[in-house]
């Protein structure tokens, strides 16, 4: 199924493809047992109302991200699908609401970083002073 992605199969089932693409996939599905199986799997997933994040996003392509998710994105701890979606949402859709949120989070994050750096410096200085006093 090199020529058809799961996303395309979803779109095919949702009838959200253009005519040419739809005809192409229909033809491929007819000629490939593998693809027919993939399609029925996708259909099952869809009918079950699959709850995976990927599925939710495919349904609600434009939904916004929570600050929690944006924070995880900044920390680089999201799984690949989720990360790709956030990138898409921020860079391709350029959602101003989420961009403002992430900007805010980024500021807070760097504030935190410089705060802990300051704290570390402070401890190092006190340790040194203490050492000097003992000499
Ligand atoms: Zn958004």
Boltz pocket constraint, residues with backbone or C-beta under 6 A from the ligand:
constraints:
  - pocket:
      binder: B
      contacts: [[A, 62], [A, 63], [A, 64], [A, 65], [A, 89], [A, 95], [A, 96], [A, 97], [A, 98], [A, 99]]
      max_distance: 6.0
